[in-house]
Amino acid sequence: MVGDLYMLDNIKYNFDEKINRKGTNCAKYDGLKRYFGYEDLNPLWVADMDFKTPAFINDEIIKAAQNSTYGYSIDSEDLYTSIINWQKNRHNWQIEQKDIYMVNGVVPAYSACIEAYSEIGDEVIIQTPVYPPLFKSVKANNRKVIFNELKEKDGYYTMDLEDLKSKINKKTKILCLCSPHNPVGRVWSKKELEDLALICIQNNITIISDEIHSDVTFNKFTPLASISKEIANITITLNSAGKTFNIAGLNCAYAISNNQDLLNKFKKIAQKREIHSINFFGYISTKAAYENGANYVDELKKYLKENILFTKEILSKEKIRIDFFLPEATYLIWLNFKDIKLSHEEIKNKLLTQSKVALNDGVSFGSNGTFYFRLNVALPRKALEVALIDILKSFK
Ligand SMILES: Cc1ncc(COP(=O)(O)O)c(C=O)c1O
């Protein structure tokens, strides 16, 4: 409702506006030399957007800053209400305050889940290619990563449940689900989720469902734990407003589980690791996002979808084939360079030294990411066009 007011006030969301992020401690821009070895690259990598964080969030942050104190902060009833209403209104998922636990990031929460639901030496199943911290964190916790690679056909990825079943044994304790899936852009259907969950129920496997990309979805998204009581009973869901509203740097996320035993085990580790104390602006921005952000997300999704289609159009005009499957979620495009008869390293080198673009290296998402690079299209369309032309020119 308040979101409508922002629209009526003609505070338009201008996704075409070019913003300056260089020199602002911005990892995407100021981290280029550190992460890619070159300073002068066009940054199209890490999953944050080159759009202004919307006014309905910024205004609340400025209001809070005007009070000029930044002591320890505490969660409020309103914050939980905003999360509950958001999940209900956007995803038709009814949750309760007792099922939610606030933490300072999805990745820290994920790592805590690994410790909470398994012992050293146990096995955790990961579906690659996937967001790298999801397997790095398993190794860092001294658990064994078991790869259940996704199947790919003409760019479309599905789960390989036969392979999954063959990899389960007594040591398998956790399955990590990325839903929607980064980087392949799948929104898993209800049926796919049910089939996966059934295997986990039958084998006493806990599912950690990372749903951080659930708001930027172009197909119907189903929260895993909303499907049935049985599925909710083996699931802990991790989420945050960080990706959707460009507030990842404010470090506020949350875990949800209706199974109080699972939630309590998680809380214990989260407290031990001190990840439950949240940034002062994290609470404020998350609440403002969820209370006012519905219109914004609808507008954002339209713009992003157009950017995705625009990318397809530009790439398909060329004889050389750099292709991708239209993502069902996220602003991340999983670019396939297989038709270019060069090695992965040669492609990478051309992108960095000739195109001068920083894309995420597909291999970092798993060994089946060879010949892929992930492109972030959450930027003004004109800047996207320049980047695409620069990418193409090195492969003519
Ligand atoms: C699937 C996935 N999970 C988690 C994160 C990061 O979450 P956080 O910044 O809350 O740790 C990302 C960021 O790109 C992501 O893509």
The ligand as an SDF file (V2000), in Angstrom:
LIG
                    3D

 16 16  0  0  0  0  0  0  0  0999 V2000
   22.3750  -18.2570   -4.2190 C   0  0  0  0  0  0  0  0  0  0  0  0
   22.9820  -17.2050   -3.3570 C   0  0  0  0  0  0  0  0  0  0  0  0
   22.9810  -17.3550   -2.0190 N   0  0  0  0  0  0  0  0  0  0  0  0
   23.5280  -16.4340   -1.1990 C   0  0  0  0  0  0  0  0  0  0  0  0
   24.0950  -15.2800   -1.7060 C   0  0  0  0  0  0  0  0  0  0  0  0
   24.7270  -14.2840   -0.7770 C   0  0  0  0  0  0  0  0  0  0  0  0
   23.9260  -14.0320    0.3250 O   0  0  0  0  0  0  0  0  0  0  0  0
   24.4210  -13.0950    1.5080 P   0  0  0  0  0  0  0  0  0  0  0  0
   25.0450  -11.8850    0.8730 O   0  0  0  0  0  0  0  0  0  0  0  0
   23.1900  -12.7920    2.2760 O   0  0  0  0  0  0  0  0  0  0  0  0
   25.4090  -13.8950    2.2990 O   0  0  0  0  0  0  0  0  0  0  0  0
   24.1220  -15.0830   -3.1010 C   0  0  0  0  0  0  0  0  0  0  0  0
   24.7710  -13.9000   -3.6780 C   0  0  0  0  0  0  0  0  0  0  0  0
   25.0020  -13.7830   -4.8460 O   0  0  0  0  0  0  0  0  0  0  0  0
   23.5480  -16.0590   -3.9350 C   0  0  0  0  0  0  0  0  0  0  0  0
   23.5060  -15.9130   -5.2690 O   0  0  0  0  0  0  0  0  0  0  0  0
  1  2  1  0
  2  3  1  0
  2 15  2  0
  3  4  2  0
  4  5  1  0
  5  6  1  0
  5 12  2  0
  6  7  1  0
  7  8  1  0
  8  9  2  0
  8 10  1  0
  8 11  1  0
 12 13  1  0
 12 15  1  0
 13 14  2  0
 15 16  1  0
M  END
$$$$
